[in-house]
């Protein structure tokens, strides 16, 4: 700090240091445990160019943290205690910093979690630009840090975003869809199984092997919604086929699928379908697709169910 010009030190003292206790208090309140803010002003301001960063660095530092607070509050509002606990666990130093990055995936600014700290990041030439957006994709940073901490090698278990998608998007709605299927099939014990651990593992391995472009950008964050689409498609297909009013069809299903389970799978190769297909495996009705066609034509797997029974 002493290396910096007096006018810069004064700006930092008056416009940032004086606000830091309140900023830290807001962060701590949002996350439920004490958090701190530490910015290496000299290191950051080496990258300052003309404008805001040069003229009022103290105000700029405060603005970065205020933007982060807004995004932290939004994150907690969306993900609740699960998100709060995950962030506190992966950013174990409970500290926010501001750092330069040359990460090619970041354009103006962004964030990550490294060395136990939540780091607000800026690219060369963009210090002080789009300040409020630095922590906008906090969920990605939390997810990546969680995978790194677990030593994930392509995804053998559900990551944070997938767990939240299942909890918030799939679980609240699958009961209604399942009830419709049970009624149509006259089979009160019928169960719809998302098979998420296995589905996620297949998709994650495919992505890690270079197939990321085959999948939706936010596939982990949408896995719950995507699974619902397959089961919605199943219900639509059996409604259209007339199962609800045909005892013979209902009996055929009950005999053909004695375990009373409809399961979603991602496989390496389809038996005969192009995008997806339905098969019976050991008494379970399986709707399956391959990684590159995940979330494609989700209404079609069960369209030829009658021909299978």
Phi and psi in degrees as GROMACS dihedral restraints (atoms count N, CA, C in turn):
[ dihedral_restraints ]
;  ai    aj    ak    al  type     phi  dphi    fc
    3     4     5     6     1   -68.1    20    10
    4     5     6     7     1   -18.1    20    10
    6     7     8     9     1   -73.4    20    10
    7     8     9    10     1   -20.4    20    10
    9    10    11    12     1   -79.6    20    10
   10    11    12    13     1   150.1    20    10
   12    13    14    15     1   -59.1    20    10
   13    14    15    16     1   152.9    20    10
   15    16    17    18     1   -56.4    20    10
   16    17    18    19     1   -42.6    20    10
   18    19    20    21     1   -64.0    20    10
   19    20    21    22     1   -33.4    20    10
   21    22    23    24     1   -71.4    20    10
   22    23    24    25     1   -44.9    20    10
   24    25    26    27     1   -61.1    20    10
   25    26    27    28     1   -37.8    20    10
   27    28    29    30     1   -65.3    20    10
   28    29    30    31     1   -41.9    20    10
   30    31    32    33     1   -60.7    20    10
   31    32    33    34     1   -43.5    20    10
   33    34    35    36     1   -65.4    20    10
   34    35    36    37     1   -43.3    20    10
   36    37    38    39     1   -62.4    20    10
   37    38    39    40     1   -48.0    20    10
   39    40    41    42     1   -77.4    20    10
   40    41    42    43     1   -37.4    20    10
   42    43    44    45     1  -105.4    20    10
   43    44    45    46     1   -10.7    20    10
   45    46    47    48     1  -125.4    20    10
   46    47    48    49     1   -58.1    20    10
   48    49    50    51     1   -57.7    20    10
   49    50    51    52     1   -36.4    20    10
   51    52    53    54     1   -68.0    20    10
   52    53    54    55     1   -24.4    20    10
   54    55    56    57     1   -95.8    20    10
   55    56    57    58     1   -14.6    20    10
   57    58    59    60     1   -58.6    20    10
   58    59    60    61     1   -42.5    20    10
   60    61    62    63     1   -58.1    20    10
   61    62    63    64     1   -40.0    20    10
   63    64    65    66     1   -70.1    20    10
   64    65    66    67     1   -39.5    20    10
   66    67    68    69     1   -63.0    20    10
   67    68    69    70     1   -44.8    20    10
   69    70    71    72     1   -63.7    20    10
   70    71    72    73     1   -36.0    20    10
   72    73    74    75     1   -64.1    20    10
   73    74    75    76     1   -40.7    20    10
   75    76    77    78     1   -66.0    20    10
   76    77    78    79     1   -40.8    20    10
   78    79    80    81     1   -64.2    20    10
   79    80    81    82     1   -46.6    20    10
   81    82    83    84     1   -61.6    20    10
   82    83    84    85     1   -39.1    20    10
   84    85    86    87     1   -64.8    20    10
   85    86    87    88     1   -42.2    20    10
   87    88    89    90     1   -66.1    20    10
   88    89    90    91     1   -35.7    20    10
   90    91    92    93     1  -103.0    20    10
   91    92    93    94     1    -4.3    20    10
   93    94    95    96     1    81.0    20    10
   94    95    96    97     1    -1.8    20    10
   96    97    98    99     1  -140.9    20    10
   97    98    99   100     1   159.3    20    10
   99   100   101   102     1   -63.5    20    10
  100   101   102   103     1   130.5    20    10
  102   103   104   105     1  -124.5    20    10
  103   104   105   106     1   154.9    20    10
  105   106   107   108     1  -126.0    20    10
  106   107   108   109     1   165.8    20    10
  108   109   110   111     1  -123.5    20    10
  109   110   111   112     1   131.1    20    10
  111   112   113   114     1  -140.9    20    10
  112   113   114   115     1   121.2    20    10
  114   115   116   117     1  -122.4    20    10
  115   116   117   118     1   124.7    20    10
  117   118   119   120     1   -81.4    20    10
  118   119   120   121     1    91.7    20    10
  120   121   122   123     1   -58.4    20    10
  121   122   123   124     1   -44.2    20    10
  123   124   125   126     1   -61.7    20    10
  124   125   126   127     1   -43.7    20    10
  126   127   128   129     1   -66.3    20    10
  127   128   129   130     1   -40.8    20    10
  129   130   131   132     1   -68.2    20    10
  130   131   132   133     1   -44.3    20    10
  132   133   134   135     1   -75.9    20    10
  133   134   135   136     1    -7.7    20    10
  135   136   137   138     1   -59.7    20    10
  136   137   138   139     1   -23.9    20    10
  138   139   140   141     1   -99.3    20    10
  139   140   141   142     1     4.8    20    10
  141   142   143   144     1   -72.9    20    10
  142   143   144   145     1   135.4    20    10
  144   145   146   147     1  -114.7    20    10
  145   146   147   148     1  -171.8    20    10
  147   148   149   150     1   -60.6    20    10
  148   149   150   151     1   150.3    20    10
  150   151   152   153     1   109.4    20    10
  151   152   153   154     1  -149.7    20    10
  153   154   155   156     1   -50.9    20    10
  154   155   156   157     1   -48.8    20    10
  156   157   158   159     1   -62.2    20    10
  157   158   159   160     1   -34.8    20    10
  159   160   161   162     1   -81.1    20    10
  160   161   162   163     1   -41.2    20    10
  162   163   164   165     1   -80.8    20    10
  163   164   165   166     1   -34.9    20    10
  165   166   167   168     1  -145.6    20    10
  166   167   168   169     1    68.3    20    10
  168   169   170   171     1   -63.0    20    10
  169   170   171   172     1   -33.6    20    10
  171   172   173   174     1   -63.1    20    10
  172   173   174   175     1   -45.0    20    10
  174   175   176   177     1   -64.2    20    10
  175   176   177   178     1   -37.3    20    10
  177   178   179   180     1   -64.6    20    10
  178   179   180   181     1   -45.7    20    10
  180   181   182   183     1   -58.2    20    10
  181   182   183   184     1   -45.5    20    10
  183   184   185   186     1   -61.1    20    10
  184   185   186   187     1   -39.6    20    10
  186   187   188   189     1   -65.4    20    10
  187   188   189   190     1   -37.9    20    10
  189   190   191   192     1   -59.8    20    10
  190   191   192   193     1   -45.6    20    10
  192   193   194   195     1   -70.5    20    10
  193   194   195   196     1   -38.2    20    10
  195   196   197   198     1   -62.8    20    10
  196   197   198   199     1   -40.3    20    10
  198   199   200   201     1   -63.6    20    10
  199   200   201   202     1   -39.7    20    10
  201   202   203   204     1   -64.4    20    10
  202   203   204   205     1   -39.6    20    10
  204   205   206   207     1   -60.8    20    10
  205   206   207   208     1   -44.6    20    10
  207   208   209   210     1   -59.0    20    10
  208   209   210   211     1   -44.6    20    10
  210   211   212   213     1   -70.6    20    10
  211   212   213   214     1   -34.2    20    10
  213   214   215   216     1   -63.0    20    10
  214   215   216   217     1   -44.0    20    10
  216   217   218   219     1   -64.0    20    10
  217   218   219   220     1   -39.3    20    10
  219   220   221   222     1   -65.8    20    10
  220   221   222   223     1   -39.7    20    10
  222   223   224   225     1   -61.4    20    10
  223   224   225   226     1   -46.1    20    10
  225   226   227   228     1   -66.9    20    10
  226   227   228   229     1   -37.6    20    10
  228   229   230   231     1   -62.7    20    10
  229   230   231   232     1   -38.7    20    10
  231   232   233   234     1   -78.7    20    10
  232   233   234   235     1   -42.3    20    10
  234   235   236   237     1  -106.2    20    10
  235   236   237   238     1    -6.0    20    10
  237   238   239   240     1    62.0    20    10
  238   239   240   241     1  -150.3    20    10
  240   241   242   243     1   -64.3    20    10
  241   242   243   244     1   -31.7    20    10
  243   244   245   246     1   -60.0    20    10
  244   245   246   247     1   -47.3    20    10
  246   247   248   249     1   -66.0    20    10
  247   248   249   250     1   -43.3    20    10
  249   250   251   252     1   -59.3    20    10
  250   251   252   253     1   -47.2    20    10
  252   253   254   255     1   -65.8    20    10
  253   254   255   256     1   -39.7    20    10
  255   256   257   258     1   -64.8    20    10
  256   257   258   259     1   -44.4    20    10
  258   259   260   261     1   -63.1    20    10
  259   260   261   262     1   -45.3    20    10
  261   262   263   264     1   -62.4    20    10
  262   263   264   265     1   -30.6    20    10
  264   265   266   267     1   -76.9    20    10
  265   266   267   268     1   -45.0    20    10
  267   268   269   270     1   -78.9    20    10
  268   269   270   271     1   -32.3    20    10
  270   271   272   273     1   -97.9    20    10
  271   272   273   274     1    68.1    20    10
  273   274   275   276     1   -68.9    20    10
  274   275   276   277     1   -17.1    20    10
  276   277   278   279     1   -82.0    20    10
  277   278   279   280     1   -10.1    20    10
  279   280   281   282     1    51.3    20    10
  280   281   282   283     1    53.8    20    10
  282   283   284   285     1  -140.1    20    10
  283   284   285   286     1   139.4    20    10
  285   286   287   288     1  -110.4    20    10
  286   287   288   289     1   132.4    20    10
  288   289   290   291     1  -127.0    20    10
  289   290   291   292     1   173.3    20    10
  291   292   293   294     1  -126.8    20    10
  292   293   294   295     1   124.7    20    10
  294   295   296   297     1  -139.7    20    10
  295   296   297   298     1   150.8    20    10
  297   298   299   300     1   -74.9    20    10
  298   299   300   301     1   146.6    20    10
  300   301   302   303     1  -140.4    20    10
  301   302   303   304     1   150.6    20    10
  303   304   305   306     1  -114.4    20    10
  304   305   306   307     1    19.8    20    10
  306   307   308   309     1   -58.6    20    10
  307   308   309   310     1   119.4    20    10
  309   310   311   312     1   -67.4    20    10
  310   311   312   313     1   -18.1    20    10
  312   313   314   315     1   -83.5    20    10
  313   314   315   316     1    -5.3    20    10
  315   316   317   318     1  -108.1    20    10
  316   317   318   319     1   133.6    20    10
  318   319   320   321     1   -94.3    20    10
  319   320   321   322     1   -70.7    20    10
  321   322   323   324     1   -93.7    20    10
  322   323   324   325     1   -53.0    20    10
  324   325   326   327     1  -156.3    20    10
  325   326   327   328     1   171.1    20    10
  327   328   329   330     1  -178.8    20    10
  328   329   330   331     1  -160.2    20    10
  330   331   332   333     1  -153.7    20    10
  331   332   333   334     1   158.0    20    10
  333   334   335   336     1  -150.8    20    10
  334   335   336   337     1   177.0    20    10
  336   337   338   339     1  -122.2    20    10
  337   338   339   340     1   117.8    20    10
  339   340   341   342     1  -143.8    20    10
  340   341   342   343     1   142.7    20    10
  342   343   344   345     1    53.0    20    10
  343   344   345   346     1    33.6    20    10
  345   346   347   348     1    78.2    20    10
  346   347   348   349     1     5.9    20    10
  348   349   350   351     1  -117.1    20    10
  349   350   351   352     1   148.9    20    10
  351   352   353   354     1   -85.9    20    10
  352   353   354   355     1   114.8    20    10
  354   355   356   357     1  -106.0    20    10
  355   356   357   358     1   123.6    20    10
  357   358   359   360     1   -84.3    20    10
  358   359   360   361     1   131.7    20    10
  360   361   362   363     1  -119.6    20    10
  361   362   363   364     1   146.5    20    10
  363   364   365   366     1  -134.9    20    10
  364   365   366   367     1   150.0    20    10
  366   367   368   369     1   -93.5    20    10
  367   368   369   370     1   165.0    20    10
  369   370   371   372     1   -56.4    20    10
  370   371   372   373     1   128.6    20    10
  372   373   374   375     1    85.6    20    10
  373   374   375   376     1    -2.1    20    10
  375   376   377   378     1  -124.8    20    10
  376   377   378   379     1    20.4    20    10
  378   379   380   381     1   -63.5    20    10
  379   380   381   382     1   124.1    20    10
  381   382   383   384     1    90.8    20    10
  382   383   384   385     1     3.9    20    10
  384   385   386   387     1  -103.2    20    10
  385   386   387   388     1   134.8    20    10
  387   388   389   390     1    51.1    20    10
  388   389   390   391     1    44.7    20    10
  390   391   392   393     1   -54.3    20    10
  391   392   393   394     1   -43.8    20    10
  393   394   395   396     1   -67.8    20    10
  394   395   396   397     1   -10.5    20    10
  396   397   398   399     1  -100.2    20    10
  397   398   399   400     1    -0.4    20    10
  399   400   401   402     1   -57.7    20    10
  400   401   402   403     1   -39.6    20    10
  402   403   404   405     1  -106.1    20    10
  403   404   405   406     1    21.0    20    10
  405   406   407   408     1   -64.0    20    10
  406   407   408   409     1   -32.5    20    10
  408   409   410   411     1  -107.8    20    10
  409   410   411   412     1    46.7    20    10
  411   412   413   414     1   -57.2    20    10
  412   413   414   415     1   -36.8    20    10
  414   415   416   417     1   -59.5    20    10
  415   416   417   418     1   -33.1    20    10
  417   418   419   420     1   -68.7    20    10
  418   419   420   421     1   -41.2    20    10
  420   421   422   423     1   -64.7    20    10
  421   422   423   424     1   -41.7    20    10
  423   424   425   426     1   -64.3    20    10
  424   425   426   427     1   -43.4    20    10
  426   427   428   429     1   -62.3    20    10
  427   428   429   430     1   -47.5    20    10
  429   430   431   432     1   -63.5    20    10
  430   431   432   433     1   -40.0    20    10
  432   433   434   435     1   -67.1    20    10
  433   434   435   436     1   -37.3    20    10
  435   436   437   438     1   -64.6    20    10
  436   437   438   439     1   -41.7    20    10
  438   439   440   441     1   -65.0    20    10
  439   440   441   442     1   -42.1    20    10
  441   442   443   444     1   -64.0    20    10
  442   443   444   445     1   -40.6    20    10
  444   445   446   447     1   -65.8    20    10
  445   446   447   448     1   -32.1    20    10
  447   448   449   450     1   -84.3    20    10
  448   449   450   451     1    -5.4    20    10
  450   451   452   453     1    68.5    20    10
  451   452   453   454     1    33.3    20    10
  453   454   455   456     1   -60.5    20    10
  454   455   456   457     1   136.7    20    10
  456   457   458   459     1  -123.7    20    10
  457   458   459   460     1    52.5    20    10
  459   460   461   462     1   114.4    20    10
  460   461   462   463     1    -7.1    20    10
  462   463   464   465     1    95.3    20    10
  463   464   465   466     1    83.2    20    10
  465   466   467   468     1   -94.1    20    10
  466   467   468   469     1   -10.5    20    10
  468   469   470   471     1  -141.1    20    10
  469   470   471   472     1   163.5    20    10
  471   472   473   474     1   -62.2    20    10
  472   473   474   475     1   136.5    20    10
  474   475   476   477     1   -89.8    20    10
  475   476   477   478     1   179.2    20    10
  477   478   479   480     1   -59.2    20    10
  478   479   480   481     1   -47.9    20    10
  480   481   482   483     1   -62.4    20    10
  481   482   483   484     1   -39.9    20    10
  483   484   485   486     1   -65.6    20    10
  484   485   486   487     1   -44.4    20    10
  486   487   488   489     1   -58.8    20    10
  487   488   489   490     1   -42.2    20    10
  489   490   491   492     1   -69.6    20    10
  490   491   492   493     1   -36.9    20    10
  492   493   494   495     1   -62.4    20    10
  493   494   495   496     1   -43.2    20    10
  495   496   497   498     1   -65.2    20    10
  496   497   498   499     1   -44.7    20    10
  498   499   500   501     1   -66.7    20    10
  499   500   501   502     1   -42.4    20    10
  501   502   503   504     1   -93.4    20    10
  502   503   504   505     1   -28.7    20    10
  504   505   506   507     1  -106.4    20    10
  505   506   507   508     1   -38.0    20    10
  507   508   509   510     1   -91.7    20    10
  508   509   510   511     1   -55.5    20    10
  510   511   512   513     1   -56.1    20    10
  511   512   513   514     1   -41.3    20    10
  513   514   515   516     1   -69.3    20    10
  514   515   516   517     1   -17.0    20    10
  516   517   518   519     1  -114.2    20    10
  517   518   519   520     1   -19.5    20    10
  519   520   521   522     1   -67.5    20    10
  520   521   522   523     1   -28.8    20    10
  522   523   524   525     1   -60.5    20    10
  523   524   525   526     1   -41.4    20    10
  525   526   527   528     1   -66.4    20    10
  526   527   528   529     1   -41.2    20    10
  528   529   530   531     1   -66.1    20    10
  529   530   531   532     1   -42.3    20    10
  531   532   533   534     1   -62.1    20    10
  532   533   534   535     1   -40.8    20    10
  534   535   536   537     1   -62.2    20    10
  535   536   537   538     1   -38.4    20    10
  537   538   539   540     1   -63.5    20    10
  538   539   540   541     1   -44.9    20    10
  540   541   542   543     1   -63.5    20    10
  541   542   543   544     1   -40.7    20    10
  543   544   545   546     1   -61.4    20    10
  544   545   546   547     1   -41.6    20    10
  546   547   548   549     1   -68.0    20    10
  547   548   549   550     1   -45.0    20    10
  549   550   551   552     1   -62.1    20    10
  550   551   552   553     1   -39.9    20    10
  552   553   554   555     1   -90.1    20    10
  553   554   555   556     1     0.7    20    10
  555   556   557   558     1    50.7    20    10
  556   557   558   559     1    45.2    20    10
  558   559   560   561     1  -138.5    20    10
  559   560   561   562     1    84.4    20    10
  561   562   563   564     1   -59.7    20    10
  562   563   564   565     1   -21.4    20    10
  564   565   566   567     1   -90.8    20    10
  565   566   567   568     1    -0.6    20    10
  567   568   569   570     1   -60.9    20    10
  568   569   570   571     1   133.5    20    10
  570   571   572   573     1  -122.8    20    10
  571   572   573   574     1   143.7    20    10
  573   574   575   576     1  -108.4    20    10
  574   575   576   577     1   119.7    20    10
  576   577   578   579     1  -113.7    20    10
  577   578   579   580     1   114.5    20    10
  579   580   581   582     1   -69.6    20    10
  580   581   582   583     1   -21.3    20    10
  582   583   584   585     1    52.2    20    10
  583   584   585   586     1    43.9    20    10
  585   586   587   588     1   -65.8    20    10
  586   587   588   589     1   -38.9    20    10
  588   589   590   591     1   -57.7    20    10
  589   590   591   592     1   -47.2    20    10
  591   592   593   594     1   -71.0    20    10
  592   593   594   595     1   -40.6    20    10
  594   595   596   597     1   -62.6    20    10
  595   596   597   598     1   -47.6    20    10
  597   598   599   600     1   -60.1    20    10
  598   599   600   601     1   -44.2    20    10
  600   601   602   603     1   -59.5    20    10
  601   602   603   604     1   -43.9    20    10
  603   604   605   606     1   -63.3    20    10
  604   605   606   607     1   -45.1    20    10
  606   607   608   609     1   -66.9    20    10
  607   608   609   610     1   -40.9    20    10
  609   610   611   612     1   -66.8    20    10
  610   611   612   613     1   -41.0    20    10
  612   613   614   615     1   -63.8    20    10
  613   614   615   616     1   -41.6    20    10
  615   616   617   618     1   -61.6    20    10
  616   617   618   619     1   -45.1    20    10
  618   619   620   621     1   -62.6    20    10
  619   620   621   622     1   -44.2    20    10
  621   622   623   624     1   -66.2    20    10
  622   623   624   625     1   -25.3    20    10
  624   625   626   627     1   -87.7    20    10
  625   626   627   628     1    10.0    20    10
  627   628   629   630     1   105.2    20    10
  628   629   630   631     1     6.5    20    10
  630   631   632   633     1   -98.1    20    10
  631   632   633   634     1    18.3    20    10
  633   634   635   636     1   -56.1    20    10
  634   635   636   637     1   -36.9    20    10
  636   637   638   639     1   -68.1    20    10
  637   638   639   640     1   -17.1    20    10
  639   640   641   642     1   -75.1    20    10
  640   641   642   643     1   -19.6    20    10
  642   643   644   645     1  -106.8    20    10
  643   644   645   646     1   155.6    20    10
  645   646   647   648     1   -57.8    20    10
  646   647   648   649     1   147.3    20    10
  648   649   650   651     1   -55.3    20    10
  649   650   651   652     1   -40.8    20    10
  651   652   653   654     1  -106.8    20    10
  652   653   654   655     1    43.1    20    10
  654   655   656   657     1   -61.0    20    10
  655   656   657   658     1   -36.4    20    10
  657   658   659   660     1   -65.0    20    10
  658   659   660   661     1   -41.3    20    10
  660   661   662   663     1   -71.9    20    10
  661   662   663   664     1   -16.9    20    10
  663   664   665   666     1  -114.0    20    10
  664   665   666   667     1     6.5    20    10
  666   667   668   669     1   -61.3    20    10
  667   668   669   670     1   -34.2    20    10
  669   670   671   672     1   -66.7    20    10
  670   671   672   673     1   -45.8    20    10
  672   673   674   675     1   -64.4    20    10
  673   674   675   676     1   -41.0    20    10
  675   676   677   678     1   -63.6    20    10
  676   677   678   679     1   -41.5    20    10
  678   679   680   681     1   -62.8    20    10
  679   680   681   682     1   -40.3    20    10
  681   682   683   684     1   -58.0    20    10
  682   683   684   685     1   -38.2    20    10
  684   685   686   687     1   -61.7    20    10
  685   686   687   688     1   -39.4    20    10
  687   688   689   690     1   -63.7    20    10
  688   689   690   691     1   -42.5    20    10
  690   691   692   693     1   -74.1    20    10
  691   692   693   694     1   -32.9    20    10
  693   694   695   696     1   -60.8    20    10
  694   695   696   697     1   -41.9    20    10
  696   697   698   699     1   -62.8    20    10
  697   698   699   700     1   -37.6    20    10
  699   700   701   702     1   -62.5    20    10
  700   701   702   703     1   -46.9    20    10
  702   703   704   705     1   -62.9    20    10
  703   704   705   706     1   -43.2    20    10
  705   706   707   708     1   -61.6    20    10
  706   707   708   709     1   -39.2    20    10
  708   709   710   711     1   -66.7    20    10
  709   710   711   712     1   -42.0    20    10
  711   712   713   714     1   -75.8    20    10
  712   713   714   715     1   -27.7    20    10
  714   715   716   717     1   -65.2    20    10
  715   716   717   718     1   -48.3    20    10
  717   718   719   720     1   -63.5    20    10
  718   719   720   721     1   -35.5    20    10
  720   721   722   723     1   -75.5    20    10
  721   722   723   724     1   -10.0    20    10
  723   724   725   726     1    87.2    20    10
  724   725   726   727     1    19.5    20    10
  726   727   728   729     1   -60.2    20    10
  727   728   729   730     1   -33.9    20    10
  729   730   731   732     1   -61.9    20    10
  730   731   732   733     1   -28.3    20    10
  732   733   734   735     1  -115.6    20    10
  733   734   735   736     1    15.6    20    10
  735   736   737   738     1  -130.2    20    10
  736   737   738   739     1   105.3    20    10
  738   739   740   741     1   -59.6    20    10
  739   740   741   742     1   -36.9    20    10
  741   742   743   744     1   -64.3    20    10
  742   743   744   745     1   -42.5    20    10
  744   745   746   747     1   -65.9    20    10
  745   746   747   748     1   -41.4    20    10
  747   748   749   750     1   -61.0    20    10
  748   749   750   751     1   -45.0    20    10
  750   751   752   753     1   -64.8    20    10
  751   752   753   754     1   -37.7    20    10
  753   754   755   756     1   -62.5    20    10
  754   755   756   757     1   -39.8    20    10
  756   757   758   759     1   -67.2    20    10
  757   758   759   760     1   -45.8    20    10
  759   760   761   762     1   -61.5    20    10
  760   761   762   763     1   -37.0    20    10
  762   763   764   765     1   -75.1    20    10
  763   764   765   766     1   -37.9    20    10
  765   766   767   768     1   -77.2    20    10
  766   767   768   769     1   -25.2    20    10
  768   769   770   771     1  -124.4    20    10
  769   770   771   772     1    67.6    20    10
  771   772   773   774     1   -64.0    20    10
  772   773   774   775     1   -23.3    20    10
  774   775   776   777     1   -80.1    20    10
  775   776   777   778     1    -9.6    20    10
  777   778   779   780     1    62.5    20    10
  778   779   780   781     1    39.5    20    10
  780   781   782   783     1  -130.4    20    10
  781   782   783   784     1   133.9    20    10
  783   784   785   786     1  -111.3    20    10
  784   785   786   787     1   121.0    20    10
  786   787   788   789     1  -121.8    20    10
  787   788   789   790     1   147.0    20    10
  789   790   791   792     1  -101.1    20    10
  790   791   792   793     1   133.9    20    10
  792   793   794   795     1  -138.8    20    10
  793   794   795   796     1   152.9    20    10
  795   796   797   798     1  -116.9    20    10
  796   797   798   799     1   125.6    20    10
  798   799   800   801     1  -122.6    20    10
  799   800   801   802     1   168.3    20    10
  801   802   803   804     1   -75.8    20    10
  802   803   804   805     1   -32.7    20    10
  804   805   806   807     1  -149.2    20    10
  805   806   807   808     1   137.0    20    10
  807   808   809   810     1   -80.7    20    10
  808   809   810   811     1   152.8    20    10
  810   811   812   813     1   -73.6    20    10
  811   812   813   814     1   -41.5    20    10
  813   814   815   816     1  -152.8    20    10
  814   815   816   817     1   -11.7    20    10
  816   817   818   819     1   -78.5    20    10
  817   818   819   820     1   169.3    20    10
  819   820   821   822     1   -95.2    20    10
  820   821   822   823     1   -57.0    20    10
  822   823   824   825     1   -99.9    20    10
  823   824   825   826     1   -37.0    20    10
  825   826   827   828     1  -162.4    20    10
  826   827   828   829     1   176.8    20    10
  828   829   830   831     1  -165.5    20    10
  829   830   831   832     1   170.1    20    10
  831   832   833   834     1  -121.6    20    10
  832   833   834   835     1   134.5    20    10
  834   835   836   837     1  -137.1    20    10
  835   836   837   838     1   164.0    20    10
  837   838   839   840     1  -110.5    20    10
  838   839   840   841     1   125.3    20    10
  840   841   842   843     1  -128.6    20    10
  841   842   843   844     1   109.2    20    10
  843   844   845   846     1    52.8    20    10
  844   845   846   847     1    46.4    20    10
  846   847   848   849     1    81.2    20    10
  847   848   849   850     1     4.7    20    10
  849   850   851   852     1  -111.6    20    10
  850   851   852   853     1   134.8    20    10
  852   853   854   855     1   -84.9    20    10
  853   854   855   856     1   121.9    20    10
  855   856   857   858     1  -113.9    20    10
  856   857   858   859     1   123.4    20    10
  858   859   860   861     1   -96.7    20    10
  859   860   861   862     1   120.1    20    10
  861   862   863   864     1  -134.3    20    10
  862   863   864   865     1   153.4    20    10
  864   865   866   867     1  -144.0    20    10
  865   866   867   868     1   177.7    20    10
  867   868   869   870     1  -108.2    20    10
  868   869   870   871     1   160.8    20    10
  870   871   872   873     1   -53.2    20    10
  871   872   873   874     1   -42.6    20    10
  873   874   875   876     1   -67.7    20    10
  874   875   876   877     1   -19.5    20    10
  876   877   878   879     1  -110.6    20    10
  877   878   879   880     1    18.1    20    10
  879   880   881   882     1   -57.3    20    10
  880   881   882   883     1   134.5    20    10
  882   883   884   885     1    68.2    20    10
  883   884   885   886     1    23.7    20    10
  885   886   887   888     1  -113.3    20    10
  886   887   888   889     1   130.6    20    10
  888   889   890   891     1    51.0    20    10
  889   890   891   892     1    50.3    20    10
  891   892   893   894     1   -66.8    20    10
  892   893   894   895     1   -15.7    20    10
  894   895   896   897     1   -87.2    20    10
  895   896   897   898     1    -3.3    20    10
  897   898   899   900     1   -98.4    20    10
  898   899   900   901     1   -21.2    20    10
  900   901   902   903     1   -53.2    20    10
  901   902   903   904     1   -38.6    20    10
  903   904   905   906     1   -97.0    20    10
  904   905   906   907     1    10.8    20    10
  906   907   908   909     1   -65.7    20    10
  907   908   909   910     1   -26.6    20    10
  909   910   911   912     1  -106.6    20    10
  910   911   912   913     1    28.9    20    10
  912   913   914   915     1   -58.8    20    10
  913   914   915   916     1   -41.3    20    10
  915   916   917   918     1   -57.2    20    10
  916   917   918   919     1   -39.3    20    10
  918   919   920   921     1   -68.1    20    10
  919   920   921   922     1   -17.9    20    10
  921   922   923   924     1   -87.5    20    10
  922   923   924   925     1   -26.5    20    10
